Amino acid sequence: QLTEPQPFELKMLEGATLPAENQEELAAFRKETAAFQRVFSGATSMLSDASNKVGAMERAIMALPEPSAEWLGQVKKMEKAIADVRKTLYGDRRASTLDMDTEPGISSRLYGMAYAMYGTSSAPTQTMRSELKLAKEAFGPVYQKIKNMVETDIKAMERKLEEAGAPYTPGRMI
């Protein structure tokens, strides 16, 4: 050991062009943004898993000796719901490729704002605050749809497939 521990205090360098007047407020906004990004990322992973399960369910239904048209209809309904949720999360990609005006997806609002936020030492702008607020407000109902689909619709179909002796689908308890 060369010496005893010494207390020290970190300070921001004075090189910022437009430094935030309130560093605690800036840190709190960044923390709020990071927390929402974590939840958003988890929800999009849940949606991706749900999409994979639904695709596997359709194949499992078709592998049954007598595929149920009713079950296929339910699976198609889930596929449509997943597509609608994706459109809300990521925007209408088809319309944007055709250069049509379209509402930005939650992802565009969140990650566009976050990218701009992490590259600056300035206080968050009103636009950044508005984008985060809009993204959070739009996300609540979408998250509920994903959660309901995973916990209700998919689980119900998994039970039906198991009772019918359908081939294994990912995540289904046997």
Residue pairs with C-beta under 8 A, 6 or more apart in sequence:
12 19
12 23
12 121
16 121
16 122
17 122
18 120
18 121
18 122
19 121
19 122
20 26
20 121
20 122
20 123
21 123
22 123
25 123
26 121
26 123
26 124
29 117
29 124
29 128
29 129
29 132
30 117
30 118
32 132
33 110
33 113
33 114
33 117
33 132
36 110
36 132
36 135
36 136
36 139
37 110
37 111
37 114
39 139
39 143
40 106
40 107
40 110
40 135
40 139
43 139
43 142
43 143
43 146
44 89
44 107
46 146
46 147
46 150
47 82
47 85
47 86
47 89
47 146
49 150
49 170
49 171
50 78
50 82
50 146
50 149
50 150
50 154
51 79
51 82
52 170
53 154
53 158
53 169
53 170
53 171
53 172
54 75
54 78
54 79
54 82
54 154
55 79
56 169
56 170
57 75
57 154
57 157
57 158
57 161
57 169
58 72
58 75
58 79
59 167
60 161
60 166
60 167
60 168
60 169
61 67
61 68
61 71
61 72
61 75
61 161
61 166
62 72
63 166
63 167
64 164
64 165
64 166
68 164
71 157
71 160
74 153
74 157
75 157
78 149
78 153
78 154
78 157
81 145
81 149
81 153
82 149
85 142
85 145
85 146
87 105
88 105
88 106
88 138
88 142
89 105
89 106
89 107
89 142
90 105
90 106
90 107
90 108
91 102
91 103
91 104
91 105
91 107
91 108
92 100
92 102
92 103
92 105
95 101
95 102
96 102
104 112
106 135
106 138
106 139
106 142
109 131
109 132
109 134
109 135
109 138
110 131
110 132
110 135
112 131
113 127
113 128
113 131
113 132
113 135
116 128
117 124
117 128
158 169
158 171
158 172
158 173
161 169
161 172
162 172
162 173
162 174
168 174
